[in-house]
Amino acid sequence: MPLIYKLNNKYEILDYETNKYIFNNETGFVFEINDVGYKIIELIKLGKNLKEIIMFISIEYDKEKNELENDVKSFISQLLDKEILTSIEGI
C-alpha cells in the first residue's frame, strides 16, 4: 500500500497575499512555502499519495515527473522531519 501523508493538527496553512506559510498554533513556529509547496500541501490534505502528488504537480507546472520526484520527496521529507506531516498506510 502506498504511504499517504497527513498534516499535523497543530499546523494550519496561511495564504497571506503573495506569501504562504505553515503555522504552528501552539508554538508560533512559521515555515514559509512557495506556490509548489502550497499545492503539495493542498494535495496532501485531499489524501493524495506521493505518486499522485508528483503526477498532479508535473501536469500543473508542465515538468517531467523525473525532474520533480526528488524535489517533491525532499520537501515532504523536510515536513516529516519537522513533524508538520505524518505518514500513514494508504488503502
All heavy atoms as an XYZ file, in Angstrom:
760
protein
N       0.824     -1.183      0.000
C       0.000      0.000      0.000
C       0.875      1.255      0.000
O       1.857      1.303      0.729
C      -0.867      0.030      1.256
C      -2.003     -0.932      1.245
S      -3.045     -0.671      2.683
C      -2.846     -2.259      3.450
N       0.493      2.235     -0.786
C       1.291      3.471     -0.796
C       1.079      4.288      0.480
O       0.015      4.239      1.090
C       0.755      4.229     -2.015
C      -0.619      3.691     -2.222
C      -0.600      2.278     -1.729
N       2.120      5.009      0.861
C       2.001      5.902      2.008
C       1.207      7.138      1.610
O       1.340      7.634      0.498
C       3.380      6.354      2.485
C       4.240      5.361      3.217
C       5.598      5.993      3.529
C       3.586      4.902      4.497
N       0.388      7.599      2.523
C      -0.234      8.902      2.355
C       0.184      9.740      3.555
O       0.651      9.218      4.570
C      -1.771      8.829      2.199
C      -2.422      8.143      3.387
C      -2.157      8.160      0.896
C      -3.929      8.199      3.370
N       0.034     11.012      3.426
C       0.517     11.928      4.452
C      -0.641     12.715      5.021
O      -1.668     12.916      4.380
C       1.568     12.871      3.849
C       2.692     12.115      3.205
C       2.691     11.863      1.843
C       3.735     11.612      3.971
C       3.710     11.132      1.249
C       4.755     10.877      3.381
C       4.735     10.646      2.025
O       5.734      9.916      1.448
N      -0.442     13.165      6.258
C      -1.473     13.920      6.937
C      -0.815     15.107      7.617
O       0.235     14.971      8.237
C      -2.163     13.028      7.969
C      -3.313     13.686      8.694
C      -3.993     12.682      9.619
C      -5.205     13.284     10.270
N      -4.963     14.047     11.456
N      -1.454     16.271      7.490
C      -0.969     17.469      8.150
C      -1.228     17.345      9.645
O      -2.333     17.004     10.065
C      -1.685     18.695      7.578
C      -1.210     20.059      8.035
C       0.222     20.314      7.564
C      -2.132     21.142      7.492
N      -0.202     17.592     10.450
C      -0.336     17.574     11.908
C      -1.397     18.592     12.319
O      -1.418     19.717     11.813
C       1.027     17.913     12.532
C       1.049     17.801     14.027
O       0.107     18.174     14.710
N       2.159     17.306     14.540
N      -2.273     18.218     13.239
C      -3.380     19.081     13.664
C      -2.928     20.403     14.273
O      -3.710     21.345     14.342
C      -4.278     18.354     14.668
C      -5.026     17.214     14.031
O      -5.259     17.201     12.828
N      -5.408     16.237     14.836
N      -1.682     20.474     14.715
C      -1.158     21.696     15.320
C      -0.891     22.788     14.288
O      -0.666     23.930     14.629
C       0.150     21.416     16.062
C       0.028     20.440     17.193
C       1.406     20.152     17.768
C       1.344     19.016     18.760
N       2.673     18.643     19.239
N      -0.869     22.397     13.009
C      -0.479     23.319     11.941
C      -1.668     23.721     11.084
O      -2.601     22.962     10.884
C       0.578     22.672     11.040
C       1.907     22.509     11.725
C       2.203     21.351     12.434
C       2.861     23.517     11.677
C       3.421     21.205     13.077
C       4.086     23.366     12.313
C       4.356     22.213     13.009
O       5.560     22.075     13.642
N      -1.578     24.937     10.570
C      -2.522     25.382      9.569
C      -1.751     26.088      8.460
O      -0.624     26.547      8.664
C      -3.601     26.281     10.157
C      -3.116     27.585     10.725
C      -4.251     28.410     11.302
O      -5.030     28.966     10.507
O      -4.345     28.483     12.529
N      -2.366     26.155      7.304
C      -1.744     26.792      6.153
C      -2.312     28.197      6.032
O      -3.525     28.385      6.015
C      -2.028     25.994      4.861
C      -1.655     24.526      5.034
C      -1.318     26.619      3.673
C      -0.242     24.270      5.467
N      -1.420     29.173      5.966
C      -1.829     30.563      5.836
C      -1.455     31.058      4.445
O      -0.316     30.892      4.012
C      -1.143     31.429      6.894
C      -1.349     31.015      8.349
C      -0.540     31.927      9.267
C      -2.819     31.052      8.719
N      -2.411     31.647      3.759
C      -2.198     32.223      2.435
C      -2.393     33.721      2.582
O      -3.514     34.218      2.616
C      -3.196     31.612      1.450
C      -2.950     32.045      0.020
O      -2.058     32.874     -0.217
O      -3.674     31.551     -0.865
N      -1.297     34.433      2.739
C      -1.337     35.866      3.017
C      -0.743     36.628      1.843
O       0.469     36.594      1.620
C      -0.570     36.169      4.304
C      -0.605     37.613      4.707
C      -1.767     38.183      5.205
C       0.520     38.405      4.578
C      -1.805     39.519      5.570
C       0.494     39.743      4.947
C      -0.678     40.287      5.437
O      -0.708     41.607      5.794
N      -1.620     37.258      1.064
C      -1.234     37.998     -0.138
C      -0.424     37.094     -1.057
O      -0.930     36.096     -1.519
C      -0.525     39.298      0.232
C      -1.423     40.258      0.994
C      -0.723     41.528      1.437
O       0.456     41.751      1.079
O      -1.388     42.315      2.142
N       0.829     37.410     -1.291
C       1.634     36.575     -2.199
C       2.481     35.554     -1.458
O       3.200     34.780     -2.080
C       2.570     37.459     -3.059
O       3.428     38.195     -2.187
C       1.771     38.409     -3.938
N       2.388     35.530     -0.127
C       3.188     34.610      0.684
C       2.313     33.522      1.288
O       1.160     33.760      1.612
C       3.901     35.372      1.801
C       4.827     36.431      1.258
O       5.569     36.187      0.328
N       4.769     37.613      1.833
N       2.916     32.355      1.445
C       2.205     31.224      2.033
C       3.063     30.636      3.141
O       4.282     30.553      3.012
C       1.909     30.185      0.959
C       0.915     30.716     -0.072
C       0.904     29.886     -1.315
C      -0.069     30.387     -2.351
N       0.064     31.763     -2.743
N       2.401     30.244      4.231
C       3.121     29.777      5.412
C       2.438     28.553      6.008
O       1.234     28.376      5.908
C       3.144     30.863      6.497
C       3.699     32.179      6.036
C       2.856     33.185      5.578
C       5.065     32.416      6.052
C       3.361     34.399      5.140
C       5.583     33.632      5.627
C       4.721     34.614      5.170
O       5.225     35.815      4.740
N       3.244     27.732      6.676
C       2.736     26.688      7.544
C       2.964     27.219      8.953
O       4.081     27.556      9.321
C       3.489     25.360      7.328
C       3.357     24.903      5.875
C       2.957     24.292      8.282
C       4.245     23.729      5.519
N       1.900     27.304      9.725
C       1.949     27.949     11.039
C       1.544     26.968     12.129
O       0.517     26.301     12.022
C       1.001     29.153     11.050
C       0.895     29.842     12.372
C       1.953     30.577     12.885
C      -0.280     29.755     13.116
C       1.852     31.213     14.116
C      -0.395     30.384     14.342
C       0.675     31.117     14.846
N       2.377     26.862     13.184
C       2.058     26.019     14.339
C       1.309     26.862     15.353
O       1.857     27.829     15.900
C       3.336     25.448     14.954
C       3.063     24.507     16.102
O       2.274     24.796     16.991
N       3.728     23.368     16.092
N       0.063     26.510     15.611
C      -0.794     27.266     16.525
C      -0.305     27.236     17.967
O      -0.593     28.138     18.736
C      -2.226     26.720     16.483
C      -2.895     26.977     15.160
O      -2.810     28.057     14.606
N      -3.553     25.952     14.647
N       0.425     26.191     18.343
C       0.869     26.049     19.729
C       2.178     26.772     20.016
O       2.334     27.392     21.059
C       1.001     24.567     20.092
C      -0.328     23.842     20.113
C      -0.189     22.370     20.457
O       0.939     21.902     20.738
O      -1.220     21.686     20.440
N       3.126     26.687     19.073
C       4.457     27.240     19.331
C       4.729     28.559     18.615
O       5.675     29.251     18.949
C       5.554     26.245     18.900
O       5.496     26.100     17.469
C       5.388     24.905     19.587
N       3.929     28.867     17.607
C       4.167     30.062     16.811
C       5.192     29.847     15.706
O       5.517     30.768     14.968
N       5.700     28.604     15.564
C       6.667     28.286     14.514
C       6.040     28.556     13.143
O       4.906     28.172     12.878
C       7.081     26.816     14.612
C       7.944     26.339     13.478
C       9.298     26.640     13.447
C       7.406     25.585     12.452
C      10.103     26.195     12.398
C       8.197     25.132     11.403
C       9.548     25.443     11.381
N       6.794     29.232     12.288
C       6.331     29.552     10.940
C       7.327     29.000      9.934
O       8.534     29.172     10.077
C       6.191     31.075     10.750
C       5.778     31.407      9.323
C       5.201     31.660     11.739
N       6.812     28.325      8.916
C       7.625     27.756      7.846
C       7.079     28.308      6.538
O       5.934     28.047      6.181
C       7.504     26.222      7.897
C       8.411     25.474      6.961
C       9.766     25.353      7.224
C       7.899     24.857      5.828
C      10.600     24.632      6.372
C       8.723     24.134      4.970
C      10.078     24.034      5.252
N       7.872     29.135      5.847
C       7.405     29.730      4.591
C       7.523     28.717      3.460
O       8.508     27.985      3.368
C       8.223     30.973      4.254
C       7.669     31.727      3.070
C       8.343     33.078      2.843
O       9.235     33.457      3.629
O       7.974     33.738      1.875
N       6.503     28.681      2.606
C       6.498     27.773      1.462
C       6.186     28.558      0.193
O       5.559     29.614      0.236
C       5.487     26.612      1.649
C       4.081     27.128      1.952
C       5.957     25.659      2.732
C       3.012     26.055      2.050
N       6.622     28.015     -0.936
C       6.315     28.635     -2.223
C       5.015     28.058     -2.780
O       4.355     27.233     -2.129
C       7.495     28.463     -3.195
C       7.799     27.018     -3.513
O       6.966     26.120     -3.344
N       9.010     26.758     -3.989
N       4.658     28.479     -3.984
C       3.401     28.033     -4.592
C       3.354     26.525     -4.800
O       2.309     25.903     -4.622
C       3.161     28.741     -5.927
C       2.845     30.218     -5.750
O       2.369     30.603     -4.670
O       3.073     30.990     -6.706
N       4.484     25.936     -5.176
C       4.517     24.480     -5.387
C       4.350     23.763     -4.048
O       3.584     22.802     -3.947
C       5.815     24.045     -6.098
C       5.865     22.527     -6.247
C       5.948     24.717     -7.453
N       5.032     24.238     -3.021
C       4.867     23.658     -1.691
C       3.435     23.756     -1.209
O       2.894     22.815     -0.625
N       2.810     24.894     -1.475
C       1.406     25.096     -1.098
C       0.514     24.079     -1.816
O      -0.363     23.475     -1.211
C       0.989     26.526     -1.447
C      -0.417     26.873     -1.083
C      -0.756     27.192      0.231
C      -1.423     26.909     -2.038
C      -2.056     27.523      0.580
C      -2.719     27.237     -1.704
C      -3.031     27.551     -0.399
O      -4.331     27.874     -0.067
N       0.760     23.875     -3.109
C      -0.029     22.914     -3.881
C       0.184     21.492     -3.350
O      -0.770     20.718     -3.247
C       0.351     22.992     -5.368
C      -0.482     22.118     -6.255
C      -1.934     22.539     -6.242
C      -2.766     21.693     -7.163
N      -4.167     22.101     -7.173
N       1.420     21.154     -2.992
C       1.696     19.825     -2.423
C       0.901     19.630     -1.137
O       0.270     18.582     -0.942
C       3.208     19.637     -2.180
C       3.949     19.545     -3.519
C       3.482     18.397     -1.318
C       5.460     19.616     -3.415
N       0.881     20.643     -0.276
C       0.112     20.554      0.973
C      -1.374     20.387      0.677
O      -2.063     19.582      1.317
C       0.331     21.803      1.852
C       1.783     21.894      2.311
C      -0.617     21.802      3.048
C       2.211     20.859      3.306
N      -1.890     21.130     -0.292
C      -3.301     21.003     -0.656
C      -3.616     19.586     -1.145
O      -4.662     19.030     -0.800
C      -3.674     22.043     -1.721
C      -3.679     23.469     -1.208
C      -4.687     23.690     -0.092
O      -5.858     23.341     -0.255
O      -4.277     24.213      0.971
N      -2.721     19.007     -1.922
C      -2.922     17.634     -2.404
C      -2.856     16.634     -1.254
O      -3.622     15.668     -1.217
C      -1.899     17.297     -3.491
C      -2.073     18.066     -4.806
C      -0.843     17.916     -5.692
C      -3.334     17.599     -5.535
N      -1.958     16.864     -0.315
C      -1.876     16.012      0.878
C      -3.186     16.086      1.659
O      -3.704     15.059      2.105
C      -0.665     16.413      1.747
C       0.620     15.950      1.067
C      -0.777     15.853      3.163
C       1.900     16.491      1.677
N      -3.717     17.281      1.801
C      -4.980     17.444      2.526
C      -6.139     16.716      1.828
O      -7.101     16.319      2.472
C      -5.301     18.923      2.698
C      -4.375     19.591      3.719
C      -4.446     21.094      3.720
C      -5.772     21.648      4.133
N      -5.772     23.131      4.161
N      -6.002     16.511      0.509
C      -7.008     15.766     -0.248
C      -6.775     14.258     -0.187
O      -7.513     13.489     -0.795
C      -7.018     16.226     -1.709
C      -7.522     17.649     -1.957
C      -7.283     18.048     -3.409
C      -9.000     17.756     -1.596
N      -5.709     13.826      0.507
C      -5.443     12.400      0.674
C      -4.651     11.767     -0.454
O      -4.638     10.542     -0.593
N      -3.969     12.574     -1.261
C      -3.191     12.032     -2.376
C      -1.876     11.425     -1.878
O      -1.260     11.940     -0.959
C      -2.876     13.126     -3.400
C      -4.094     13.836     -3.956
C      -5.020     12.881     -4.667
C      -6.234     13.593     -5.218
N      -7.252     12.668     -5.678
N      -1.464     10.322     -2.504
C      -0.184      9.702     -2.152
C       0.940     10.334     -2.972
O       0.694     11.185     -3.835
C      -0.242      8.177     -2.327
C      -0.436      7.745     -3.765
O       0.128      8.310     -4.689
N      -1.246      6.712     -3.961
N       2.174      9.924     -2.716
C       3.339     10.533     -3.356
C       3.262     10.461     -4.880
O       3.502     11.457     -5.568
C       4.625      9.859     -2.854
C       5.928     10.401     -3.432
C       6.116     11.861     -3.062
C       7.099      9.569     -2.929
N       2.919      9.308     -5.402
C       2.836      9.136     -6.855
C       1.806     10.091     -7.454
O       2.056     10.722     -8.490
C       2.484      7.679     -7.178
C       2.493      7.338     -8.638
C       2.224      5.858     -8.842
C       2.221      5.506    -10.313
N       1.968      4.080    -10.526
N       0.664     10.212     -6.803
C      -0.390     11.116     -7.289
C       0.044     12.577     -7.195
O      -0.223     13.372     -8.102
C      -1.674     10.914     -6.489
C      -2.316      9.560     -6.714
C      -3.418      9.250     -5.717
O      -3.304      9.609     -4.528
O      -4.417      8.637     -6.147
N       0.719     12.919     -6.116
C       1.204     14.295     -5.937
C       2.164     14.656     -7.058
O       2.041     15.721     -7.683
C       1.868     14.466     -4.557
C       0.816     14.358     -3.448
C       2.617     15.800     -4.479
C       1.398     14.233     -2.050
N       3.110     13.777     -7.342
C       4.089     14.034     -8.409
C       3.386     14.181     -9.751
O       3.702     15.080    -10.538
C       5.167     12.938     -8.437
C       6.019     13.024     -7.166
C       6.031     13.037     -9.690
C       6.920     11.835     -6.927
N       2.394     13.331    -10.019
C       1.653     13.415    -11.270
C       0.925     14.756    -11.392
O       1.027     15.437    -12.412
C       0.643     12.269    -11.371
C      -0.129     12.269    -12.680
S      -1.474     11.060    -12.706
C      -2.611     11.803    -11.537
N       0.198     15.149    -10.338
C      -0.535     16.418    -10.371
C       0.401     17.608    -10.562
O       0.120     18.508    -11.353
C      -1.342     16.613     -9.082
C      -2.647     15.888     -9.058
C      -2.773     14.694     -8.365
C      -3.764     16.382     -9.711
C      -3.970     14.012     -8.328
C      -4.972     15.705     -9.680
C      -5.083     14.516     -8.992
N       1.517     17.624     -9.838
C       2.462     18.740     -9.931
C       3.094     18.788    -11.323
O       3.254     19.864    -11.906
C       3.547     18.640     -8.836
C       2.927     18.746     -7.437
C       4.639     19.691     -9.034
C       2.278     20.058     -7.113
N       3.428     17.630    -11.880
C       4.050     17.610    -13.209
C       3.097     18.147    -14.270
O       3.518     18.860    -15.187
C       4.532     16.210    -13.581
O       3.461     15.339    -13.841
N       1.819     17.857    -14.128
C       0.822     18.365    -15.083
C       0.616     19.865    -14.884
O       0.643     20.639    -15.847
C      -0.507     17.599    -14.935
C      -0.329     16.148    -15.411
C      -1.632     18.300    -15.706
C      -1.472     15.224    -15.057
N       0.415     20.288    -13.657
C       0.120     21.691    -13.382
C       1.273     22.620    -13.750
O       1.067     23.726    -14.218
C      -0.260     21.886    -11.919
C      -0.668     23.308    -11.637
C      -1.605     23.439    -10.471
O      -2.412     22.515    -10.230
O      -1.524     24.469     -9.801
N       2.505     22.171    -13.517
C       3.665     23.022    -13.769
C       4.431     22.627    -15.033
O       5.507     23.136    -15.291
C       4.585     23.035    -12.540
C       3.913     23.733    -11.378
C       3.188     23.010    -10.432
C       3.972     25.107    -11.246
C       2.549     23.645     -9.377
C       3.338     25.759    -10.199
C       2.627     25.025     -9.272
O       1.986     25.659     -8.237
N       3.854     21.696    -15.812
C       4.414     21.270    -17.090
C       5.885     20.871    -16.976
O       6.753     21.359    -17.695
C       4.242     22.378    -18.146
C       4.474     21.853    -19.561
O       4.259     20.653    -19.802
O       4.890     22.658    -20.417
N       6.155     19.974    -16.030
C       7.508     19.451    -15.811
C       7.459     17.932    -15.891
O       6.447     17.305    -15.604
C       8.037     19.850    -14.425
C       8.154     21.328    -14.208
C       9.378     21.866    -14.892
C       9.544     23.326    -14.570
N      10.582     23.943    -15.326
N       8.576     17.339    -16.272
C       8.680     15.883    -16.305
C       8.628     15.324    -14.887
O       9.207     15.903    -13.967
C       9.985     15.459    -16.976
C      10.028     15.738    -18.461
C       9.045     14.902    -19.245
O       8.856     13.706    -18.918
O       8.447     15.446    -20.182
N       7.966     14.190    -14.737
C       7.860     13.550    -13.421
C       9.233     13.282    -12.819
O       9.439     13.472    -11.622
C       7.065     12.249    -13.527
C       5.607     12.447    -13.797
C       4.904     11.102    -13.906
C       3.545     11.289    -14.540
N       2.907     10.019    -14.807
N      10.173     12.832    -13.649
C      11.518     12.516    -13.153
C      12.213     13.751    -12.574
O      12.969     13.646    -11.618
C      12.373     11.914    -14.263
C      11.847     10.575    -14.732
O      11.081      9.918    -14.026
N      12.242     10.168    -15.909
N      11.965     14.917    -13.192
C      12.566     16.155    -12.701
C      12.028     16.520    -11.322
O      12.744     17.057    -10.487
C      12.255     17.319    -13.647
C      12.935     17.269    -14.989
C      12.529     18.454    -15.845
O      12.529     19.589    -15.352
O      12.204     18.227    -17.023
N      10.760     16.251    -11.097
C      10.086     16.670     -9.871
C      10.222     15.699     -8.713
O      10.133     16.103     -7.563
C       8.587     16.854    -10.144
C       8.212     17.973    -11.077
C       6.739     17.903    -11.403
C       8.540     19.305    -10.439
N      10.423     14.444     -9.009
C      10.361     13.409     -7.970
C      11.273     13.704     -6.782
O      10.833     13.664     -5.629
C      10.665     12.038     -8.566
C      10.425     10.931     -7.579
C      10.472      9.553     -8.218
O      10.656      9.440     -9.450
O      10.318      8.582     -7.462
N      12.537     14.017     -7.030
C      13.467     14.283     -5.927
C      13.074     15.529     -5.144
O      13.187     15.556     -3.917
C      14.901     14.406     -6.441
C      15.485     13.065     -6.825
O      15.038     12.020     -6.354
N      16.477     13.085     -7.693
N      12.620     16.573     -5.853
C      12.221     17.808     -5.176
C      11.004     17.590     -4.279
O      10.964     18.064     -3.148
C      11.921     18.910     -6.191
C      13.153     19.389     -6.932
O      14.279     19.167     -6.435
O      12.994     19.986     -8.009
N      10.012     16.869     -4.790
C       8.807     16.595     -4.003
C       9.153     15.730     -2.796
O       8.735     16.010     -1.672
C       7.701     15.952     -4.871
C       6.536     15.480     -4.016
C       7.220     16.932     -5.944
N       9.950     14.692     -3.017
C      10.357     13.820     -1.907
C      11.141     14.601     -0.856
O      10.944     14.405      0.342
C      11.202     12.652     -2.421
C      10.406     11.579     -3.111
C      11.332     10.458     -3.579
C      10.574      9.337     -4.228
N      11.479      8.265     -4.701
N      12.026     15.483     -1.291
C      12.825     16.288     -0.370
C      11.936     17.216      0.458
O      12.119     17.342      1.674
C      13.853     17.099     -1.156
O      14.562     17.952     -0.298
N      10.975     17.863     -0.183
C      10.059     18.758      0.518
C       9.239     17.991      1.555
O       9.132     18.400      2.713
C       9.140     19.472     -0.483
C       8.150     20.385      0.150
C       8.554     21.566      0.764
C       6.793     20.083      0.135
C       7.633     22.424      1.360
C       5.869     20.933      0.715
C       6.285     22.101      1.333
N       8.682     16.861      1.158
C       7.890     16.044      2.079
C       8.767     15.541      3.222
O       8.342     15.533      4.379
C       7.189     14.887      1.331
C       6.057     15.467      0.463
C       6.650     13.835      2.300
C       5.365     14.469     -0.437
N      10.001     15.158      2.931
C      10.930     14.708      3.966
C      11.194     15.811      4.991
O      11.239     15.551      6.200
C      12.239     14.251      3.318
O      13.146     13.830      4.292
N      11.361     17.046      4.525
C      11.541     18.178      5.435
C      10.337     18.335      6.359
O      10.489     18.567      7.562
C      11.716     19.478      4.656
C      13.030     19.657      3.981
C      13.051     20.984      3.229
O      12.614     22.001      3.739
N      13.574     20.964      2.017
N       9.144     18.209      5.775
C       7.924     18.360      6.569
C       7.758     17.223      7.573
O       7.295     17.441      8.695
C       6.696     18.457      5.659
C       6.677     19.641      4.681
C       5.398     19.603      3.856
C       6.821     20.965      5.409
N       8.171     16.027      7.192
C       8.143     14.896      8.118
C       9.143     15.102      9.253
O       8.832     14.865     10.420
C       8.430     13.586      7.382
C       7.325     13.066      6.460
C       7.864     11.961      5.561
C       6.123     12.585      7.250
N      10.349     15.566      8.913
C      11.392     15.808      9.919
C      10.961     16.855     10.944
O      11.291     16.758     12.119
C      12.702     16.250      9.271
C      13.404     15.133      8.513
O      13.028     13.949      8.694
O      14.313     15.446      7.723
N      10.234     17.867     10.486
C       9.773     18.939     11.372
C       8.446     18.580     12.061
O       7.883     19.383     12.780
C       9.612     20.235     10.581
C      10.913     20.788     10.044
C      10.691     22.066      9.271
C      11.937     22.597      8.602
N      13.106     22.678      9.405
N       7.974     17.353     11.787
C       6.711     16.839     12.336
C       5.513     17.687     11.937
O       4.507     17.758     12.646
C       6.809     16.672     13.853
C       7.864     15.657     14.250
C       7.978     15.443     15.740
O       7.313     16.142     16.517
O       8.764     14.563     16.131
N       5.616     18.323     10.777
C       4.482     19.046     10.199
C       3.539     18.032      9.556
O       2.334     18.197      9.590
C       4.978     20.087      9.166
C       5.792     21.179      9.903
C       3.824     20.692      8.397
C       6.541     22.121      8.982
N       4.129     16.976      9.020
C       3.361     15.872      8.430
C       3.631     14.586      9.179
O       4.690     14.424      9.786
C       3.780     15.623      6.975
C       3.518     16.670      5.922
C       4.029     16.173      4.569
C       2.049     17.020      5.836
N       2.673     13.689      9.085
C       2.878     12.301      9.499
C       2.534     11.426      8.308
O       1.811     11.853      7.407
C       1.979     11.911     10.699
O       0.616     12.154     10.352
C       2.332     12.711     11.933
N       3.078     10.226      8.269
C       2.758      9.310      7.172
C       1.949      8.153      7.707
O       2.148      7.707      8.839
C       4.029      8.807      6.485
O       4.849      8.130      7.408
N       1.014      7.687      6.886
C       0.159      6.557      7.244
C       0.014      5.646      6.029
O       0.197      6.094      4.902
C      -1.225      6.999      7.782
C      -1.920      7.934      6.779
C      -1.111      7.682      9.116
C      -3.307      8.354      7.170
N      -0.291      4.402      6.274
C      -0.512      3.454      5.184
C      -1.786      3.821      4.444
O      -2.822      4.076      5.064
C      -0.642      2.020      5.722
C       0.653      1.418      6.171
C       1.556      1.002      5.028
O       1.047      0.642      3.948
O       2.770      1.031      5.219
N      -1.710      3.868      3.114
C      -2.886      4.131      2.285
C      -3.754      2.894      2.162
O      -3.394      1.804      2.600
N      -4.865      3.088      1.536
C      -5.820      1.993      1.332
C      -5.498      1.262      0.050
O      -5.157      1.826     -0.924
C      -7.269      2.519      1.286
C      -7.604      3.159      2.626
C      -8.240      1.425      0.952
C      -8.929      3.864      2.675
